[in-house]
Each structure stands twice: as structure tokens, then as C-alpha cells.
Amino acid sequence: MDLFEKLLQDKGPLGQHAYIDDNFYMFPKLEGEIKPRMTFKGKEVLTWSLNNYLGLANHPEIRKVDADAAAEWGLGYPMGARMMTGNSVHHEQLERELADFVSKEDAMLLNFGYQGIMSVIDALVDRKDVIVYDAEDHACIIDGLRMHMGKRFVYPHNDIDNLQKQLVRAEKLTKETGGGILVITEGVFGMSGNMGNLKDIVALKEKFNFRLLVDDAHGFGTMGASGAGAGEEQGVQDGIDIYFSTFAKSMASIGAFIAGEKTIIDHLRYNVRSQIFAKSLPMPLVIGNLKRLELLRSKPELKENLWKVVNAIQTGFKENGFNIGTTQSPVTPVFLHGDGGLYEAANMVKDLRNNMNIFCSMIVYPVVPKGVIMLRIIPTAVHTQDDVTETIEAFKNIKGKLAAGEYRKAGVEGAIVHN
Ligand SMILES: Cc1ncc(COP(=O)(O)O)c(C=O)c1O
């Protein structure tokens, strides 16, 4: 069979939905400056779908530093991989400052979070070792596991009793192979918004010998007294052996890092293949990330503002009878009941975007159970109380229409035509 023909027969879990698209659900184009009010298909929408938690994407000081650094350095410098010709004092400075910020001895930059953490996992384990991981870990961790030649055991999301069982199995196996154990969880889970149960996981180190890798993409900058993340929030930062975060969320940039004890970070510098064999981060990103980190440290009001908005919208949803699940972070899922499948959910989101000018992400089966439509709200430090009020009103409106079955009918204004 022709390879391309085969591909087109099965377009994949997301590609199969392309038929209802007109850059509306998939690959939408939000235009204008990154702020709560942006332009979508020519109309102003109130946007709740950007991980710009601290509002840094369009912060004037950041924009200026980014632009100045681009003018001074261009995107080329430094050319080559870090180990060869791609190093600079600024890259090293950013690593030192990141390590300090998350209270670790050393840090190492990664060009991207996704490829970076996959490669870190690859560098941490060999076929003798066992990985134990949370069932809801992000796709980048799952892809890291796919490269692992040894055993991996999964535990149901945050189920510590089950994690213990997996650790017993892992210990038995590693006694035979002579390998070690790596546990991987997230600091804040990006769908449910709940934190990885780091405190209990770290407590298991009393009983079992394992190392803990935490992907804190959504916790960095948003959780903990200083913004150092979910480990700081739960008082167990020391128990995290390898701390990971991307710059793609609170830092509103590109790149990522890991932090941990110096000997291990040094070891990883020579063994993380996605960094050894790739050009290093361009200078404007390094200078821009240094500035972002400075603002994280010097402007606690950014996180305070974020949490004001988080508390206002989460309280507003709860007071109005919405189910927002078990979130403990800014990530705010809103679970609605809708048995009408994708068609109904898509009609509802179209109404929300076209007629109420609210833009947020929709998540349906198989990510959530059948009959559930999840709308995900990402509050930021630059949203306002008015934005919150407007959104709760719009959600009350669509919830009522959903319950009345209005989104099952074709002909809702602006509704999709396909079924
Ligand atoms: C939990 C988590 N880890 C890793 C990543 C990947 O990071 P990046 O966007 O830097 O590739 C993401 C998404 O950005 C994420 O949500």
C-alpha cells in the first residue's frame, strides 16, 4: 500500500475533526497584541486561552528588552551547539539565575520544553532502570517514555497507594537488573489544574530509593511564595531531584530548563542529545528570559494580580453552580453536561465565540469522559473583574441553552452545518 494513501485513510485523533474546521476550532488565528481582548475573525473577543499567566507577553519592559536584544544580537548568535561554539556568558548567567530561583545548585537550558524533557528522560535512564509515572503526565513525558528501553509502570493520577505498589514492583525488578528508579509527575496538571501530590511522593523516599523528575510547566511563576512552583508551594522543593519548566507559559517566551544538583546537571550537559546535537538558544531569547526572570523576582504583584483574577473567576463559577473539578492552580476547567457529542459541543463554542465574544478552549471525549464538555479557562494577571463578570454571565447563558438542548438543533445562529 502507498504510505501516503494509508495516512489519509486514518487522519489521526485530531486530524479527523478537520472537516468541521474553518480556522475556527483548529488553528484559529488570534490577532493583535497579546492581551485579554484580541481579534478573532475580525471581531474583538475576550480571550481565556493563553498561558500568559503573568501577563508578560506584552509587558512594555519585556517588549523593549526583546526588541533591543534582537537589534543588538540578531537571531544567529551564538552559532552552533552549546558544547561546541554556541555558549555565551549570558547563557551561563541565565542558568545560574534559574538555579537560584528554584533553589537548586545548577541548571541547564533546553531549547524547547517538549524535545528537552524527552531527551532528559532518555539521558537519565538505561534499559536496567524502571520509570514510574502518573497516568495523566503530559505528551512530552509519554514520548520520553517511548524512548526508554527498560520497564515503565504507570499509576492512576495522583494515586499514592498505587504508586507505592508500582514502586514495590520496580524495586523488585531493579534488584535483578542492578538499575535505579525514576518517578515522573507534573507539578500542576494542565488539564485538571490540580497539583501533583508532591508531598506524599517525596515522603515515599523514606521507604523507597528513587529519583523524582517534576515537570512544572504550569507551576513555575504561578505557585509557591516566590513563584518557584509546586514544590515550593508544598514545601518539598528539596525532594525534587530534577526540576523542569518551560519558558512557554509564565515566561511567555520559548525555551526551557532543568535544575538539580551540580554533578547531575553537569552529567546531563554531556548526555542530553537534543541539546548536544542542536543549535543553542538565540541570544534575544536568552536576554529576554533573563529580563522575564528579573520581573518574576522583582514584581510579586504580577503573581498577586494573577491570583486575584483566579480567585474571582473560580469563586464566581462555584457560586453560580458550575463544576470546576479539583483545581488548585490558575488552570480552571469548567465541566458541563452534554450528551450530544462533538456536534453539540462545537455549536456551543461557536455561540460562545461568535455571539458572546468569549474565546476559550474546548475539550471533549476522549480527553474527558463521554457526556462531558470541558471548557478550559486560563486566567492571567492582566484580566480584570469586568472580564470575569462578563464571562460568568456568558457561561450561565450557554449552560442554560445546553440544558435546553438548543445546541443539538441545527440552525443555532452561526452553528456548524456538518454533523
Ligand atoms: C506540562 C508541559 N510540559 C512541557 C510542555 C512543552 O513545553 P514547550 O512548549 O517549551 O515545548 C508543555 C507545553 O508547552 C506542557 O504543558
The ligand as a Gaussian input file, in Angstrom:
#p B3LYP/6-31G(d) Opt

LIG

0 1
 C        3.295000      20.112000      31.105000
 C        4.050000      20.557000      29.883000
 N        5.316000      20.147000      29.712000
 C        6.029000      20.517000      28.628000
 C        5.487000      21.325000      27.656000
 C        6.300000      21.635000      26.428000
 O        6.965000      22.839000      26.514000
 P        7.391000      23.660000      25.196000
 O        6.199000      24.410000      24.737000
 O        8.505000      24.540000      25.701000
 O        7.881000      22.679000      24.180000
 C        4.179000      21.786000      27.794000
 C        3.564000      22.695000      26.788000
 O        4.037000      23.755000      26.468000
 C        3.440000      21.407000      28.946000
 O        2.175000      21.815000      29.133000

